[in-house]
Amino acid sequence: MPQNVQEIAPLLTLSRVSKRFGETQALSEIEVMFQAGKCHALVGENGAGKSTLGKILLGVHQPDQGEILLEGTSVSLSSPAEGGKLGLVGIAQELSLLPERSVVDNIALGREITNGPLVNTKKTRQQVLEVMRQFDMYLEPDILVGELPVAEQQKVEILRALSRDAKLIVFDEPTARLATHEASQLLQLIKSLAENGKAVIYVSHFLEEVLEISDTITVLRNGEHVRTNPTNKETRDSLIIAMTGQDLQHQYPQLPKLKNTDTPILKVKNLSRKNEFENISFEIRPGEIVGLAGLVGSGRSELAHAIYGSTMPDTGQIEFCGEAFVRTGVEHSIMSGIALIPEARRTQGLVLGRSILENTSLPYLARLSSWLGLNKAQELSEVNKYCSNTQVKHAGLHMDIDSLSGGNQQKILFARAAMGAPKMLIADEPTRGVDIGAKRSIYDLIADMASKGEAVLLISSEIEEILGMCHRALVMSRGQIVAELSGRQLTKKAVMKAAFSGV
């Protein structure tokens, strides 16, 4: 059990720290301490000040007022390099590695052993291997970093930090791009860093991870310090209430009532695709939200893409709006009235490096164009309308999509879907990687679409999301639907039992 935070002298303390960006008060008189050998989590909604606080600790930002104490001594950090010299390092969600250089080169970067002006390759390599041995993190030293999976690249970043005698390491959303098993491995690694005496600061939207890995949790809301507690005094529900200031009964919206006489919008009959799913049959009626639950690898996303048309099934039929639906590809599905919010927004949904405007209007350029070319006024007007309807917070539609938070990037995908006036929405993990406040906004968007008569297929790994957002749930296991649950049958226990039935 962790010792009480008052019994251990802090490694680093923030005293009445404030930071403003223009008209936005990002942090207001924050007081918090971080201890060696402990994992300290920061939680809060987007805009709560978590990342700003982390960047102040590392010297990326300088506070407008207040004091930073390192081992009891006041320090002023003017840059990340200065923070690094003091043993304060960060592991960001977007990694800062050289993909065309080796593991050794990336870990030793800036700390190579030299003989005069020349790098002593042998001794530098030995130095890196010693760090790997010390922390039991071996990677092939000569492989190019760009050839490694994301989870292994994160290990390179961590080893680079450890090679610099890091005292405090800030992890900012480290599992956002990892598969479940990779995330589990990283959490164990982070735990071991704390056990080895490092002060770990863990920033994440995944509250289950926070509760599993941390010794202490600090909650921020609107740039202010709500509270700091030992983790064993918090629960997922208590954190949500502290982060949002709202009672949990407001987490999910009221679902629209169904008319059982309505003709199904979608009918799937005996749909199969080799090694992915088999003999899938179900239907969705207008205004109905049907959940698709199951473990990772159960075939949920593969089924969604086969319905949408980005892949094709081997056998089976689909009826859409009462007629046989023969897909010729994604464009045909969009034109027919099917929209998809993909599981991985950055790799499957967004065009990074392009504007908010371009990302939203992309599927509809043909409709917005004539022989004179793209009607830019119409494009701007429609995109502005749907971004407003979906409550996207932005500083201008011509801004880069990367300027938006994760929650607002997700809302762009909903704005894009709504712009096509779909009859059916397929939403695959629609709230993955967004904070609890943005989740409620997305739930409202889904419920609003259903209230207008759109059918919704909601795929989620969060059972609470399935329970709170769906009229009915289908549970998949090993590529088959093994249960259909609704009403009082739709419980967490029933979903879990069905999901593990084929495992």
C-alpha positions as CSV (number, residue, x, y, z in Angstrom):
1,M,0.0,0.0,0.0
2,P,1.3,3.5,-0.8
3,Q,2.3,5.6,2.1
4,N,0.3,8.7,2.9
5,V,1.4,11.6,0.6
6,Q,2.2,13.8,3.7
7,E,4.8,11.3,5.0
8,I,7.2,11.6,2.0
9,A,9.1,14.8,1.1
10,P,8.1,15.8,-2.4
11,L,10.5,15.7,-5.4
12,L,8.8,18.6,-7.1
13,T,6.2,21.1,-5.9
14,L,4.0,23.6,-7.7
15,S,3.1,26.6,-5.5
16,R,0.3,28.9,-6.6
17,V,1.2,28.4,-10.3
18,S,-1.0,30.2,-12.9
19,K,-0.8,30.4,-16.7
20,R,-2.9,32.4,-19.2
21,F,-2.9,32.1,-23.0
22,G,-4.6,35.3,-24.4
23,E,-8.1,35.4,-22.9
24,T,-7.9,31.8,-21.7
25,Q,-6.9,31.2,-18.1
26,A,-5.3,27.8,-18.5
27,L,-4.2,27.3,-14.9
28,S,-5.2,29.3,-11.8
29,E,-3.1,29.1,-8.6
30,I,-2.4,25.4,-8.8
31,E,-0.8,23.8,-5.7
32,V,0.3,20.2,-6.0
33,M,3.3,18.0,-5.1
34,F,4.9,15.0,-6.9
35,Q,6.9,12.3,-5.1
36,A,9.7,10.0,-6.2
37,G,8.7,6.4,-6.4
38,K,5.0,7.2,-7.0
39,C,2.7,7.4,-10.0
40,H,0.6,10.6,-9.8
41,A,-2.3,10.8,-12.3
42,L,-3.8,14.1,-13.7
43,V,-7.4,13.8,-14.9
44,G,-9.9,16.3,-16.2
45,E,-11.8,17.2,-19.3
46,N,-10.2,18.7,-22.4
47,G,-9.2,22.2,-21.5
48,A,-9.0,21.4,-17.8
49,G,-5.2,22.3,-17.8
50,K,-3.6,18.8,-17.6
51,S,-1.3,19.2,-20.6
52,T,-0.5,22.8,-19.7
53,L,0.5,21.7,-16.2
54,G,2.7,18.9,-17.6
55,K,4.4,21.3,-20.0
56,I,5.2,23.8,-17.2
57,L,6.9,21.0,-15.3
58,L,9.1,20.2,-18.3
59,G,9.9,23.8,-19.2
60,V,7.9,24.0,-22.4
61,H,5.7,26.8,-20.9
62,Q,6.7,29.2,-18.2
63,P,4.2,30.1,-15.5
64,D,2.9,33.7,-15.3
65,Q,3.1,33.5,-11.5
66,G,3.9,31.0,-8.8
67,E,6.9,28.9,-8.0
68,I,8.4,25.5,-8.9
69,L,10.4,23.8,-6.2
70,L,12.7,20.9,-7.1
71,E,13.8,19.0,-4.0
72,G,13.0,22.1,-2.0
73,T,14.9,24.5,-4.2
74,S,13.2,27.1,-6.4
75,V,13.9,26.6,-10.1
76,S,13.1,28.5,-13.2
77,L,12.8,26.4,-16.4
78,S,13.2,28.4,-19.6
79,S,13.1,25.4,-22.0
80,P,12.7,21.6,-22.2
81,A,16.5,21.3,-22.6
82,E,16.9,23.0,-19.2
83,G,14.3,20.7,-17.7
84,G,16.0,17.7,-19.1
85,K,19.3,18.7,-17.5
86,L,17.5,18.6,-14.2
87,G,16.0,15.2,-14.9
88,L,12.5,16.3,-15.9
89,V,11.4,14.6,-19.1
90,G,8.2,13.9,-21.0
91,I,6.8,11.2,-23.2
92,A,4.2,12.8,-25.5
93,Q,1.4,11.1,-27.3
94,E,3.0,12.1,-30.6
95,L,6.5,10.6,-30.4
96,S,9.6,12.7,-31.3
97,L,11.8,10.1,-32.8
98,L,14.1,9.9,-35.9
99,P,12.4,7.0,-37.9
100,E,15.4,6.6,-40.3
101,R,17.9,6.2,-37.5
102,S,18.5,3.1,-35.3
103,V,17.3,2.4,-31.8
104,V,20.8,3.1,-30.5
105,D,21.0,6.4,-32.3
106,N,17.6,7.6,-31.0
107,I,18.3,6.6,-27.4
108,A,21.8,8.1,-27.3
109,L,20.9,11.2,-29.3
110,G,22.7,14.2,-27.7
111,R,24.5,12.0,-25.2
112,E,26.9,10.1,-27.4
113,I,30.3,9.2,-26.1
114,T,32.9,10.9,-28.2
115,N,36.7,10.8,-28.8
116,G,37.3,14.4,-29.7
117,P,34.9,15.3,-32.5
118,L,34.1,11.7,-33.4
119,V,31.4,9.5,-31.8
120,N,32.8,6.4,-30.1
121,T,30.2,4.0,-31.6
122,K,31.2,1.0,-29.5
123,K,31.1,2.8,-26.1
124,T,27.9,4.6,-27.1
125,R,26.3,1.2,-27.9
126,Q,27.5,-0.3,-24.6
127,Q,26.0,2.6,-22.7
128,V,22.6,2.1,-24.4
129,L,22.7,-1.7,-23.8
130,E,23.5,-1.0,-20.1
131,V,20.3,1.2,-19.7
132,M,18.3,-1.6,-21.4
133,R,19.7,-4.1,-19.0
134,Q,19.2,-2.0,-15.9
135,F,15.5,-1.5,-16.6
136,D,14.9,-4.9,-18.3
137,M,13.7,-3.3,-21.6
138,Y,15.6,-4.9,-24.5
139,L,15.1,-3.8,-28.0
140,E,17.1,-4.8,-31.1
141,P,19.7,-2.0,-31.0
142,D,20.4,-1.7,-34.8
143,I,16.8,-1.8,-36.2
144,L,15.5,1.4,-37.6
145,V,12.9,3.0,-35.3
146,G,10.5,3.6,-38.2
147,E,10.2,-0.2,-38.6
148,L,9.1,-0.7,-35.0
149,P,5.4,-0.9,-33.9
150,V,4.1,2.1,-31.9
151,A,4.4,0.3,-28.5
152,E,8.1,-0.4,-29.2
153,Q,8.7,3.2,-30.3
154,Q,7.4,4.3,-27.0
155,K,9.9,2.1,-25.3
156,V,12.6,3.9,-27.3
157,E,11.3,7.3,-25.9
158,I,11.3,5.9,-22.4
159,L,14.8,4.5,-22.7
160,R,16.0,7.8,-24.0
161,A,14.6,9.5,-20.9
162,L,16.1,6.9,-18.6
163,S,19.5,7.3,-20.2
164,R,19.4,11.0,-19.2
165,D,19.0,10.0,-15.5
166,A,15.4,11.1,-15.4
167,K,14.0,11.9,-12.0
168,L,10.5,12.7,-13.1
169,I,8.7,11.5,-16.3
170,V,5.5,12.9,-17.6
171,F,3.4,10.5,-19.7
172,D,0.7,12.4,-21.8
173,E,-2.0,10.0,-23.1
174,P,0.6,7.2,-23.7
175,T,-1.9,4.4,-24.5
176,A,-4.1,6.4,-26.9
177,R,-2.7,4.7,-30.0
178,L,-2.1,1.3,-28.5
179,A,-4.0,-2.0,-28.8
180,T,-5.3,-3.4,-25.5
181,H,-2.4,-5.9,-24.9
182,E,0.2,-3.2,-25.8
183,A,-1.4,-0.8,-23.4
184,S,-1.4,-3.4,-20.6
185,Q,2.4,-4.0,-21.2
186,L,3.1,-0.3,-21.1
187,L,1.2,0.2,-17.8
188,Q,3.3,-2.6,-16.2
189,L,6.4,-0.8,-17.5
190,I,5.3,2.5,-16.0
191,K,4.6,0.8,-12.7
192,S,8.1,-0.6,-12.7
193,L,9.6,2.9,-13.3
194,A,7.8,4.2,-10.2
195,E,9.0,1.1,-8.2
196,N,12.6,2.0,-9.3
197,G,12.3,5.4,-7.7
198,K,11.1,7.6,-10.6
199,A,8.4,10.2,-10.1
200,V,5.8,9.4,-12.7
201,I,3.0,11.8,-13.8
202,Y,0.3,10.1,-15.8
203,V,-2.1,12.1,-17.9
204,S,-5.0,10.1,-19.4
205,H,-8.7,10.1,-20.3
206,F,-8.9,6.4,-19.6
207,L,-10.1,6.4,-16.0
208,E,-9.8,2.6,-15.6
209,E,-6.0,2.9,-16.4
210,V,-5.7,5.8,-14.0
211,L,-7.3,3.8,-11.2
212,E,-5.1,0.8,-12.0
213,I,-1.7,2.5,-12.2
214,S,-1.6,5.5,-9.9
215,D,-0.9,6.0,-6.2
216,T,-2.4,9.5,-6.2
217,I,-4.9,11.4,-8.4
218,T,-5.2,15.1,-9.0
219,V,-8.5,16.3,-10.6
220,L,-8.5,19.6,-12.6
221,R,-11.5,21.4,-13.9
222,N,-11.4,24.7,-16.0
223,G,-7.8,25.3,-15.0
224,E,-8.5,24.9,-11.3
225,H,-7.4,22.3,-8.7
226,V,-10.5,20.4,-7.6
227,R,-8.7,17.9,-5.3
228,T,-5.8,15.5,-4.8
229,N,-6.5,12.1,-3.2
230,P,-4.9,8.8,-2.7
231,T,-6.2,6.5,-5.5
232,N,-7.8,4.1,-3.1
233,K,-10.2,6.9,-2.1
234,E,-11.5,7.4,-5.7
235,T,-13.7,5.5,-8.1
236,R,-14.6,6.0,-11.7
237,D,-17.9,7.6,-10.7
238,S,-16.3,9.9,-8.2
239,L,-13.8,11.1,-10.7
240,I,-16.4,11.8,-13.4
241,I,-18.4,13.9,-10.9
242,A,-15.3,15.8,-9.9
243,M,-14.2,16.3,-13.5
244,T,-17.6,17.5,-14.8
245,G,-19.3,19.0,-11.7
246,Q,-22.4,17.0,-12.8
247,D,-24.3,14.1,-11.3
248,L,-23.9,10.8,-13.1
249,Q,-27.5,10.6,-14.0
250,H,-26.8,13.2,-16.7
251,Q,-24.1,11.1,-18.4
252,Y,-26.4,9.6,-21.0
253,P,-29.3,11.3,-22.9
254,Q,-32.9,10.1,-23.1
255,L,-33.2,7.7,-26.0
256,P,-36.0,8.2,-28.6
257,K,-39.0,5.9,-28.3
258,L,-39.3,3.3,-31.1
259,K,-42.2,2.4,-33.4
260,N,-42.2,-1.3,-33.8
261,T,-44.3,-1.0,-37.0
262,D,-41.5,0.8,-38.9
263,T,-39.9,-1.1,-41.8
264,P,-36.3,-1.9,-41.0
265,I,-33.7,0.4,-42.6
266,L,-31.1,-2.3,-42.6
267,K,-31.5,-6.1,-42.9
268,V,-28.4,-8.3,-42.8
269,K,-28.9,-11.9,-43.8
270,N,-26.2,-14.7,-43.3
271,L,-23.3,-12.3,-44.0
272,S,-19.9,-14.0,-43.9
273,R,-16.3,-13.1,-44.6
274,K,-13.6,-15.7,-44.3
275,N,-11.6,-15.5,-41.0
276,E,-13.5,-12.4,-39.9
277,F,-17.3,-13.2,-39.3
278,E,-19.8,-15.9,-40.1
279,N,-23.6,-16.1,-40.7
280,I,-24.4,-12.7,-39.3
281,S,-28.1,-11.8,-39.4
282,F,-29.9,-8.8,-37.8
283,E,-31.9,-5.8,-38.6
284,I,-32.2,-2.1,-37.4
285,R,-35.3,0.0,-37.5
286,P,-35.6,3.8,-38.0
287,G,-34.6,5.7,-34.8
288,E,-33.2,2.5,-33.2
289,I,-29.7,2.4,-31.7
290,V,-28.3,-1.1,-31.8
291,G,-25.1,-1.8,-29.9
292,L,-22.5,-4.2,-31.2
293,A,-20.5,-5.5,-28.2
294,G,-17.7,-8.0,-27.8
295,L,-14.0,-8.4,-27.2
296,V,-11.4,-7.0,-29.4
297,G,-10.9,-9.4,-32.3
298,S,-14.5,-10.6,-32.2
299,G,-15.2,-9.3,-35.7
300,R,-17.2,-6.2,-34.9
301,S,-15.2,-3.6,-36.9
302,E,-14.8,-6.1,-39.8
303,L,-18.6,-6.5,-39.9
304,A,-19.1,-2.7,-39.9
305,H,-16.7,-2.2,-42.9
306,A,-18.4,-5.0,-44.8
307,I,-21.8,-3.4,-44.4
308,Y,-20.3,0.0,-45.3
309,G,-18.6,-1.2,-48.4
310,S,-14.9,-0.6,-47.6
311,T,-14.5,-4.4,-47.7
312,M,-16.8,-7.0,-49.3
313,P,-18.4,-10.1,-47.7
314,D,-17.9,-13.5,-49.3
315,T,-21.6,-14.5,-48.9
316,G,-24.9,-13.2,-47.6
317,Q,-27.2,-10.3,-48.5
318,I,-27.9,-6.8,-47.3
319,E,-31.2,-4.9,-47.7
320,F,-31.2,-1.2,-47.2
321,C,-34.5,0.8,-47.0
322,G,-36.4,-2.3,-48.2
323,E,-34.3,-3.0,-51.3
324,A,-31.4,-5.3,-52.1
325,F,-28.2,-3.3,-51.5
326,V,-25.4,-4.1,-53.9
327,R,-22.4,-2.0,-52.8
328,T,-19.8,-0.9,-55.3
329,G,-17.6,0.8,-52.8
330,V,-17.6,3.6,-50.1
331,E,-18.8,6.3,-52.4
332,H,-21.9,4.4,-53.4
333,S,-22.7,3.7,-49.7
334,I,-22.3,7.4,-48.8
335,M,-24.5,8.4,-51.8
336,S,-27.1,5.8,-50.7
337,G,-27.3,7.2,-47.2
338,I,-24.9,5.3,-45.0
339,A,-22.3,7.1,-42.9
340,L,-19.4,5.6,-41.0
341,I,-17.5,7.0,-38.0
342,P,-14.3,4.8,-38.1
343,E,-12.6,3.3,-35.1
344,A,-9.3,5.2,-35.7
345,R,-10.1,8.8,-36.5
346,R,-6.5,9.8,-37.3
347,T,-5.7,7.0,-39.7
348,Q,-9.1,6.1,-41.1
349,G,-11.2,9.2,-40.8
350,L,-9.2,12.4,-41.0
351,V,-6.8,13.9,-43.6
352,L,-4.0,15.2,-41.3
353,G,-2.4,18.4,-42.4
354,R,-5.5,19.6,-44.2
355,S,-8.1,22.1,-42.9
356,I,-11.3,21.6,-40.9
357,L,-13.2,22.7,-43.9
358,E,-11.6,20.2,-46.3
359,N,-12.0,17.3,-43.8
360,T,-15.7,18.0,-43.4
361,S,-16.7,18.5,-47.0
362,L,-14.4,15.8,-48.5
363,P,-17.1,13.2,-49.4
364,Y,-19.4,15.8,-51.0
365,L,-17.2,17.7,-53.4
366,A,-19.1,16.3,-56.4
367,R,-22.3,17.6,-55.0
368,L,-20.8,21.0,-54.2
369,S,-19.3,21.4,-57.7
370,S,-20.5,22.3,-61.2
371,W,-18.8,22.7,-64.5
372,L,-17.4,26.0,-63.1
373,G,-15.7,24.1,-60.3
374,L,-16.1,23.9,-56.5
375,N,-18.7,26.3,-55.1
376,K,-16.6,27.5,-52.2
377,A,-19.3,29.7,-50.8
378,Q,-21.7,26.8,-50.6
379,E,-19.0,24.6,-49.2
380,L,-18.2,27.1,-46.5
381,S,-21.9,27.7,-45.6
382,E,-22.7,24.0,-45.3
383,V,-19.6,23.1,-43.3
384,N,-20.2,26.0,-41.0
385,K,-23.8,24.9,-40.5
386,Y,-22.9,21.3,-39.6
387,C,-19.9,22.2,-37.5
388,S,-22.2,24.5,-35.5
389,N,-24.9,21.8,-35.2
390,T,-22.3,19.4,-33.8
391,Q,-20.8,22.0,-31.5
392,V,-17.3,21.8,-32.9
393,K,-15.1,24.4,-31.0
394,H,-12.6,25.9,-33.5
395,A,-10.8,29.1,-34.3
396,G,-11.7,29.1,-38.0
397,L,-12.7,26.5,-40.6
398,H,-9.4,27.1,-42.5
399,M,-7.4,26.0,-39.5
400,D,-5.5,22.7,-39.7
401,I,-7.5,19.8,-38.3
402,D,-4.6,19.1,-36.0
403,S,-5.4,22.4,-34.2
404,L,-8.5,20.7,-32.7
405,S,-8.6,18.6,-29.5
406,G,-9.4,14.9,-29.8
407,G,-13.0,15.4,-28.9
408,N,-13.5,18.1,-31.5
409,Q,-11.8,16.1,-34.2
410,Q,-14.3,13.3,-33.4
411,K,-17.2,15.9,-33.7
412,I,-15.8,16.8,-37.2
413,L,-16.5,13.2,-38.2
414,F,-20.1,13.6,-37.0
415,A,-20.4,16.9,-38.8
416,R,-19.2,15.2,-42.0
417,A,-21.7,12.3,-41.5
418,A,-24.6,14.7,-40.8
419,M,-23.7,16.7,-43.9
420,G,-24.7,13.8,-46.0
421,A,-28.2,13.5,-44.4
422,P,-27.7,9.7,-43.8
423,K,-30.4,7.2,-43.2
424,M,-28.1,5.1,-41.2
425,L,-25.0,5.8,-39.1
426,I,-22.3,3.2,-38.2
427,A,-20.3,4.6,-35.2
428,D,-17.3,2.5,-34.4
429,E,-15.8,3.4,-30.9
430,P,-17.2,6.9,-31.3
431,T,-15.9,8.2,-27.9
432,R,-12.5,6.5,-27.9
433,G,-9.7,8.9,-26.6
434,V,-12.1,11.8,-25.7
435,D,-12.8,13.2,-22.3
436,I,-16.0,12.7,-20.4
437,G,-17.4,16.1,-21.3
438,A,-16.9,15.5,-25.0
439,K,-18.4,12.0,-24.6
440,R,-21.7,13.5,-23.4
441,S,-21.7,15.8,-26.5
442,I,-21.2,12.8,-28.8
443,Y,-23.9,10.9,-27.0
444,D,-26.2,13.8,-27.6
445,L,-25.3,13.8,-31.3
446,I,-26.1,10.1,-31.7
447,A,-29.4,10.4,-29.8
448,D,-30.3,13.4,-32.0
449,M,-29.6,11.5,-35.2
450,A,-31.8,8.6,-33.9
451,S,-34.6,11.0,-32.9
452,K,-34.7,12.1,-36.6
453,G,-35.4,8.6,-37.7
454,E,-31.8,7.5,-38.5
455,A,-30.8,4.0,-37.7
456,V,-27.6,3.7,-35.6
457,L,-25.2,0.8,-35.3
458,L,-23.0,1.6,-32.3
459,I,-19.8,-0.4,-31.8
460,S,-18.2,0.0,-28.4
461,S,-15.7,-1.7,-26.1
462,E,-17.2,0.2,-23.1
463,I,-20.1,-1.9,-21.8
464,E,-21.5,1.1,-19.9
465,E,-21.8,2.9,-23.2
466,I,-23.7,0.0,-24.7
467,L,-26.0,-0.1,-21.7
468,G,-26.6,3.6,-21.6
469,M,-26.9,4.4,-25.3
470,C,-28.6,1.4,-27.0
471,H,-32.2,0.1,-27.3
472,R,-30.8,-3.4,-28.0
473,A,-27.4,-5.0,-28.1
474,L,-25.9,-7.8,-30.2
475,V,-22.9,-9.5,-28.7
476,M,-20.2,-11.0,-30.9
477,S,-17.6,-13.7,-30.1
478,R,-15.2,-15.3,-32.5
479,G,-17.0,-13.8,-35.5
480,Q,-20.5,-14.8,-34.6
481,I,-23.5,-13.1,-32.9
482,V,-23.9,-15.2,-29.7
483,A,-26.5,-13.1,-27.9
484,E,-29.2,-10.5,-28.5
485,L,-30.1,-8.5,-25.4
486,S,-32.7,-5.9,-24.7
487,G,-34.8,-4.5,-21.8
488,R,-34.0,-6.1,-18.5
489,Q,-31.8,-8.7,-20.1
490,L,-29.4,-6.0,-21.2
491,T,-27.0,-6.0,-18.2
492,K,-23.2,-5.8,-17.8
493,K,-23.1,-9.4,-16.5
494,A,-25.1,-10.7,-19.5
495,V,-22.9,-8.8,-22.0
496,M,-19.7,-10.1,-20.4
497,K,-20.9,-13.7,-20.2
498,A,-21.9,-13.7,-23.9
499,A,-18.6,-11.9,-24.9
500,F,-16.5,-14.6,-23.2
501,S,-18.7,-17.5,-24.3
502,G,-16.5,-18.5,-27.2
503,V,-13.1,-17.7,-25.6
